Amino acid sequence: MACVRAALADPAPPSGDHDLTPGATGPAPTLRPAAVLLAILPGARGPEVLLTRRSARLRHHPGQIALPGGGQEAVDPSPEATALREAHEEIGLDPARVEVLGRLNPHATVTGFSVTPIVGRLRGPFRPVPDPSEVAEVFAVPLAHLTDPARYRLERRRWRGVWRRYYVVPWGPYYIWGATARILHGLARGGGGCG
């Protein structure tokens, strides 16, 4: 948790899906606000981070690994409220069970969102209840794995006719990539680097 506290005190700079690709244009001039919950819970071998595998039936990013979260709505007074509401809707996490520790700098996505990562610690064990219309699976990854910069690598793929570079941080059968890996990489880089 010392690494998390350091990253919150001195976060990595804001990032975007565009900034790893030479010659790529920056984020859209208007980005929709969104937030995700980087939920840390106690695990058998130390702290872990909750991640989800999105439903294959979703229109956007089907089957991809994600942090619980989504777009800010009129009922949300803050990014923290958005992240907690979305985590409750997606995986059944009671907001009262989360101690919000802080936020990381936002990440701009090529799909038009400015995503603010909210870091929170869960009080006690948690049994997820995923909403099957949004979430196919909930799993946990050791925090030590995600805060080790050496675990990340750059890959690339063509998207809308352009080769785009992005981070990946695989864990077992899970291919964690794109905006989710970039947000987690920001956690690993914050505070001067955790590895």
Number of C-alpha atoms within 10 A of each C-alpha: 13 9 21 21 16 18 24 20 14 17 21 21 12 15 20 22 22 18 16 15 16 10 9 13 11 14 20 14 6 9 15 14 19 24 29 27 31 27 27 23 21 17 15 7 9 11 17 21 25 20 21 21 22 24 20 16 14 13 7 11 13 15 17 20 25 23 25 28 25 21 18 23 14 8 9 14 10 14 24 23 18 26 31 27 25 22 24 19 17 23 22 16 22 15 16 10 15 19 14 18 13 15 21 24 20 22 24 24 20 16 12 15 22 25 29 25 28 25 24 22 20 19 13 10 10 13 9 17 15 19 15 14 12 20 24 18 18 20 13 16 18 19 23 19 18 24 24 19 19 12 16 22 14 12 12 15 11 9 9 7 7 12 12 19 19 21 22 22 23 17 14 6 6 13 14 21 22 23 23 22 23 21 27 27 23 26 30 29 22 24 19 13 19 19 14
